[in-house]
């Protein structure tokens, strides 16, 4: 099994890069696990309290469960991956049954902040994008997909996202094996990662 980690700031285009990497790869050989599924369970908090959670701090992630699930997959076990709802800022009761695959892609802004998780990753990829570009993408996503108010998004960006990015996310670029600029020139880097995956799949046949 090949485990690939893809990190980068919010709105950097990680999801797009993941799509580019797995494009043309056998669908039954690759699975993607999102860090967002592993935000801490917050049943003990009210909705208003959950709204104040700093989701860009490493403490917001249940790394123990994420690491445990990755180890189970690596051992050939099927897991019940949690499902997180940004509407209620909490996990829902449903889970996603996830089976082992030859390639596991772990994607998220904070995945390189945890050493035990980094040690499980065979390849670490960091997606880089200009801060203005990331803000624009975050605005579009939170307003269109998550029903957020523009003032709420801008305030959170200024008070939380930007300082957390500088403190926790940007420094993890140093752990990356490959840094992908998320622009029209990222084709070579994406092709390299896809080639490595294809070779691993062929070797395991």
C-alpha positions as CSV (number, residue, x, y, z in Angstrom):
1,X,0.0,0.0,0.0
2,X,1.2,3.5,-0.9
3,X,0.0,6.3,1.4
4,X,0.2,9.8,0.0
5,X,-0.4,13.0,2.0
6,X,-1.5,16.2,0.2
7,X,-1.5,19.3,2.3
8,X,-1.6,23.1,1.7
9,X,-3.4,26.2,2.9
10,X,-7.2,26.6,2.8
11,X,-8.3,27.3,-0.7
12,X,-4.9,26.3,-2.2
13,X,-6.6,23.8,-4.5
14,X,-5.8,20.5,-2.8
15,X,-9.0,18.9,-4.0
16,X,-8.3,20.0,-7.6
17,X,-4.8,18.5,-7.4
18,X,-6.1,15.3,-5.9
19,X,-8.5,15.0,-8.8
20,X,-5.7,15.6,-11.3
21,X,-3.6,12.9,-9.6
22,X,-6.2,10.2,-9.6
23,X,-7.5,11.0,-13.1
24,X,-7.0,8.0,-15.4
25,X,-6.0,5.8,-12.4
26,X,-8.0,2.7,-11.7
27,X,-10.9,3.8,-9.5
28,X,-10.9,0.6,-7.5
29,X,-7.2,1.0,-6.6
30,X,-7.3,4.5,-5.0
31,X,-9.3,5.9,-2.1
32,X,-9.2,9.5,-0.7
33,X,-9.5,10.3,3.0
34,X,-10.2,13.9,4.0
35,X,-8.8,15.3,7.2
36,X,-12.1,17.2,7.5
37,X,-13.9,14.0,8.3
38,X,-11.8,13.7,11.4
39,X,-12.7,17.0,13.1
40,X,-13.3,16.2,16.8
41,X,-16.7,15.1,17.9
42,X,-18.4,18.0,19.7
43,X,-21.6,16.5,21.2
44,X,-20.8,18.1,24.6
45,X,-20.9,21.6,23.1
46,X,-23.9,23.8,22.1
47,X,-24.2,24.9,18.5
48,X,-23.1,28.5,19.4
49,X,-20.0,27.0,21.2
50,X,-19.2,24.8,18.2
51,X,-19.4,27.9,15.9
52,X,-16.5,29.4,17.8
53,X,-14.2,26.4,17.4
54,X,-10.9,27.2,15.7
55,X,-11.0,24.6,12.9
56,X,-7.5,25.7,11.6
57,X,-5.7,24.6,14.8
58,X,-4.2,21.1,15.0
59,X,-6.1,20.5,18.3
60,X,-9.4,20.5,16.3
61,X,-8.4,17.2,14.6
62,X,-8.9,13.8,16.1
63,X,-5.4,12.6,14.9
64,X,-5.6,9.5,17.1
65,X,-8.6,8.2,15.2
66,X,-7.2,9.2,11.8
67,X,-3.9,7.5,12.5
68,X,-5.7,4.4,13.9
69,X,-7.9,4.1,10.8
70,X,-4.8,4.5,8.5
71,X,-3.0,1.7,10.3
72,X,-6.1,-0.5,10.1
73,X,-6.3,0.1,6.3
74,X,-2.6,-0.7,6.0
75,X,-3.2,-4.0,7.8
76,X,-6.0,-4.8,5.3
77,X,-8.9,-4.0,7.6
78,X,-12.1,-2.1,6.5
79,X,-12.9,1.1,8.5
80,X,-16.0,3.2,9.3
81,X,-14.8,6.7,8.3
82,X,-16.6,9.4,10.2
83,X,-18.7,12.0,8.3
84,X,-18.5,15.6,9.4
85,X,-21.2,18.2,8.8
86,X,-20.1,21.9,8.5
87,X,-23.8,22.8,8.8
88,X,-23.9,21.7,12.5
89,X,-20.1,21.8,13.1
90,X,-20.2,18.2,14.3
91,X,-20.0,14.6,13.1
92,X,-23.3,13.0,12.1
93,X,-24.3,9.5,13.1
94,X,-23.7,8.0,9.6
95,X,-20.3,6.7,8.7
96,X,-18.5,5.8,5.4
97,X,-17.4,2.2,5.0
98,X,-13.9,2.4,3.5
99,X,-12.0,-0.6,2.3
100,X,-8.2,-1.0,1.9
101,X,-6.8,0.0,-1.5
102,X,-3.4,-0.1,-3.1
103,X,-3.2,3.7,-2.9
104,X,-4.6,5.9,-0.1
105,X,-4.5,9.7,-0.5
106,X,-4.9,11.6,2.8
107,X,-5.8,15.3,2.1
108,X,-6.0,18.2,4.5
109,X,-4.5,21.5,5.7
110,X,-3.1,20.2,8.9
111,X,-2.0,16.6,8.2
112,X,1.7,17.5,8.2
113,X,1.5,19.0,11.7
114,X,1.4,15.6,13.4
115,X,4.7,13.6,13.4
116,X,3.0,10.2,13.9
117,X,0.8,10.8,10.8
118,X,3.7,12.1,8.8
119,X,5.6,8.9,9.5
120,X,2.8,6.9,7.9
121,X,3.0,8.9,4.7
122,X,5.2,7.5,1.9
123,X,5.0,10.7,-0.2
124,X,4.2,14.1,1.1
125,X,2.9,16.7,-1.3
126,X,2.3,20.4,-0.5
127,X,0.1,22.5,-2.7
128,X,1.1,26.1,-2.8
129,X,-1.1,29.0,-3.9
130,X,-0.9,32.8,-3.5
131,X,-2.6,34.1,-0.4
132,X,-5.0,36.4,-2.4
133,X,-6.0,33.4,-4.6
134,X,-6.6,31.3,-1.5
135,X,-8.9,34.0,0.0
136,X,-10.9,34.3,-3.1
137,X,-11.4,30.5,-3.3
138,X,-12.3,30.3,0.4
139,X,-14.9,33.1,0.0
140,X,-16.6,31.3,-3.0
141,X,-16.6,28.0,-1.2
142,X,-17.9,29.1,2.2
143,X,-20.6,31.4,0.7
144,X,-21.8,29.1,-2.1
145,X,-21.3,25.7,-0.5
146,X,-21.5,26.3,3.2
147,X,-24.0,29.1,3.4
148,X,-21.7,31.5,5.2
149,X,-22.0,35.3,5.2
150,X,-19.3,37.3,3.5
151,X,-18.5,39.3,6.6
152,X,-18.3,36.1,8.7
153,X,-15.8,34.6,6.2
154,X,-13.7,37.7,6.0
155,X,-13.6,38.1,9.8
156,X,-12.6,34.5,10.3
157,X,-10.0,34.8,7.6
158,X,-8.4,37.8,9.3
159,X,-8.7,36.6,12.9
160,X,-8.1,32.9,12.5
161,X,-7.3,31.5,9.1
162,X,-4.4,33.8,8.2
163,X,-2.6,33.6,11.6
164,X,-3.1,29.8,11.8
165,X,-1.8,29.4,8.3
166,X,1.4,31.3,9.1
167,X,1.8,29.5,12.4
168,X,0.9,25.9,11.6
169,X,0.5,25.2,7.9
170,X,3.1,27.2,5.9
171,X,6.0,25.8,8.1
172,X,5.0,22.2,7.2
173,X,6.0,22.9,3.6
174,X,9.5,21.9,4.9
175,X,8.3,18.3,5.3
176,X,7.1,18.0,1.7
177,X,8.8,15.7,-0.8
178,X,7.1,17.6,-3.6
179,X,5.7,21.2,-3.7
180,X,3.1,21.8,-6.4
181,X,2.3,25.4,-7.5
182,X,-1.4,25.4,-8.1
183,X,-1.4,27.1,-11.4
184,X,-1.0,26.2,-15.1
185,X,2.6,25.1,-14.5
186,X,1.7,22.3,-12.0
187,X,1.4,19.6,-14.8
188,X,4.9,18.2,-14.4
189,X,4.7,17.8,-10.6
190,X,1.2,16.1,-10.9
191,X,2.5,13.8,-13.6
192,X,5.4,12.8,-11.4
193,X,3.1,11.8,-8.5
194,X,0.8,10.0,-10.9
195,X,3.7,8.1,-12.4
196,X,4.9,6.9,-8.9
197,X,1.4,5.7,-8.1
198,X,1.1,3.8,-11.4
199,X,4.4,2.1,-10.9
200,X,3.4,1.0,-7.4
201,X,0.1,-0.3,-8.7
202,X,1.9,-2.3,-11.4
203,X,4.4,-3.7,-8.8
204,X,1.6,-4.9,-6.6
205,X,-0.2,-6.8,-9.4
